[in-house]
């Protein structure tokens, strides 16, 4: 075999082997088939979500989250709570009530359906109102792929998500709801 071709082939094998091990380097909040409860420190909100799927480990995902302090102008959260919960195996749409922002996530794995139930930890910021809201594309783009959301711009916040579950593939796709927040007080709930 041509030595140059052999070098290229070995390089590709090494690259693929390294990529398949990358997911072990993350700070996962759970092990496969384990529940978790993740909350940002007070005054911080979620800004990044990553997950890695494994069919052999219960058709489950490892999860990792990152937080960031909110801008000074937003002030301190005046109240935080666990919002509505979904049932494993079901589709789910959840936006933090009372104009809240997502500051945590908890989840429990159910062996019977090879899926999780989900709940967001939401925080309320002095009657600020969301605006310029949008949904992301499907994350992951295809079921069973690695997934990553990094809030695209400072000043946008995660307010919730819409998720679909494939009973055949035993995995979820997410569309996260991202919004900006007004600089003025409002006394109504804006979805």
C-alpha positions in Angstrom: 0.0 0.0 0.0 1.2 3.5 -0.8 2.8 5.0 2.4 1.0 8.4 1.9 -2.3 6.6 1.6 -1.5 4.5 4.7 -0.7 7.7 6.7 -4.0 9.4 5.6 -6.0 6.2 6.6 -4.3 6.0 10.0 -5.0 9.7 10.5 -8.7 9.3 9.8 -9.0 6.3 12.1 -7.3 8.3 14.9 -9.6 11.3 14.3 -12.7 9.1 14.4 -11.5 7.3 17.6 -10.8 10.6 19.3 -14.2 12.0 18.4 -16.1 9.0 19.7 -14.4 9.5 23.1 -15.0 13.3 23.3 -18.3 12.8 25.1 -16.4 11.3 28.1 -14.7 14.6 28.8 -17.8 16.6 29.5 -19.1 17.4 33.0 -22.3 15.4 32.8 -25.0 16.0 35.5 -26.2 12.4 35.2 -25.3 8.9 34.3 -27.4 6.9 31.9 -30.8 5.9 33.3 -30.3 8.2 36.3 -32.4 11.2 37.4 -30.9 14.6 38.0 -31.7 18.0 39.4 -29.6 20.9 38.1 -30.1 24.5 39.2 -28.0 27.6 38.3 -26.6 29.7 41.1 -28.9 32.5 42.3 -29.1 35.3 39.7 -27.9 33.1 36.8 -29.9 31.4 34.0 -29.2 28.5 31.6 -27.2 29.5 28.5 -26.0 26.2 27.1 -27.4 22.6 27.0 -25.5 19.6 25.6 -26.5 16.0 25.4 -25.1 12.7 24.1 -27.3 9.7 23.1 -26.5 6.0 23.7 -28.8 3.3 22.4 -27.0 0.6 24.4 -27.4 2.5 27.7 -31.2 2.5 27.8 -31.8 4.7 24.8 -30.8 7.6 27.1 -28.8 10.7 27.1 -26.1 12.2 29.2 -26.8 15.9 29.9 -24.6 19.0 30.6 -25.7 22.5 31.4 -24.0 25.9 31.7 -25.2 29.1 33.4 -24.4 32.8 33.1 -25.3 35.7 35.3 -28.1 37.9 34.0 -27.4 41.4 32.9 -27.2 44.0 35.7 -30.2 45.8 34.4 -32.4 42.8 34.8 -31.9 42.8 38.6 -32.2 39.9 40.9 -34.8 37.2 40.7 -37.6 37.9 43.1 -39.1 34.4 43.0 -38.1 30.9 41.7 -40.2 27.7 41.3 -40.5 24.4 39.6 -42.9 24.8 36.7 -45.2 22.2 35.0 -43.9 18.7 34.4 -44.3 16.4 31.4 -44.9 12.7 31.4 -42.4 10.3 29.9 -43.2 9.2 26.4 -45.4 12.3 25.7 -44.9 15.4 23.6 -44.5 18.5 25.8 -44.5 22.3 25.4 -43.5 24.3 28.5 -42.9 28.1 28.8 -42.0 29.4 32.3 -45.2 30.9 33.8 -45.2 34.5 35.1 -42.7 35.6 32.4 -40.0 33.5 34.1 -36.6 32.5 32.7 -35.2 28.9 32.8 -32.6 28.6 35.6 -32.6 24.8 36.0 -33.8 21.5 34.9 -34.8 18.2 36.6 -35.5 14.9 35.0 -36.3 11.3 36.0 -35.7 8.3 33.8 -38.5 5.7 33.3 -37.3 2.3 32.2 -40.9 1.2 31.1 -40.9 3.7 28.2 -37.1 4.4 27.8 -37.8 8.1 28.2 -37.6 10.8 30.8 -40.0 13.2 32.4 -38.9 16.9 32.5 -39.4 20.0 34.6 -38.0 23.5 34.3 -36.8 25.6 37.3 -38.0 29.1 36.5 -37.1 32.5 38.0 -39.1 35.7 37.9 -37.3 39.1 37.3 -39.4 42.0 38.6 -42.2 41.9 36.1 -40.0 42.1 33.0 -41.7 41.1 29.8 -40.4 38.8 27.1 -40.4 40.0 23.5 -38.8 39.0 20.2 -39.3 35.4 21.0 -38.3 32.6 18.7 -38.0 28.8 18.6 -34.8 27.1 17.6 -34.6 24.5 14.9 -34.8 20.9 16.1 -32.0 20.0 18.5 -30.6 17.5 17.7 -31.3 17.9 14.0 -31.8 14.1 13.8 -32.9 11.8 16.5 -30.0 10.0 18.3 -27.4 12.6 17.3 -25.4 14.6 19.8 -27.2 17.8 20.7 -26.1 21.3 21.6 -27.8 24.6 22.2 -25.7 27.7 23.1 -27.8 30.8 23.4 -26.8 32.7 20.2 -26.7 36.2 21.6 -26.2 37.9 25.0 -29.6 39.4 25.9 -31.5 36.3 24.8 -32.8 33.9 27.4 -34.3 30.4 27.5 -38.0 30.6 28.5 -39.0 27.1 27.7 -39.1 24.3 25.1 -41.3 22.2 22.8 -40.2 18.6 22.6 -41.3 15.6 20.5 -40.7 12.0 21.4 -40.2 9.2 18.9 -41.6 5.9 20.3 -39.7 4.0 17.6 -36.3 5.6 18.1 -36.8 6.3 21.8 -35.3 9.7 21.7 -36.4 13.4 21.8 -35.9 16.4 19.7 -36.2 19.9 21.3 -37.1 23.3 20.0 -36.0 25.8 22.7 -38.0 29.0 23.2 -35.6 32.0 23.3 -36.7 35.6 24.2 -35.3 39.0 25.0 -36.6 40.8 28.1 -37.9 44.4 28.3 -36.1 47.1 30.3 -39.4 48.2 31.8 -41.8 46.7 34.2 -45.0 45.2 32.9 -48.0 43.8 34.8 -49.1 41.1 32.3 -47.9 37.7 31.3 -46.5 37.6 27.8 -46.0 34.3 26.0 
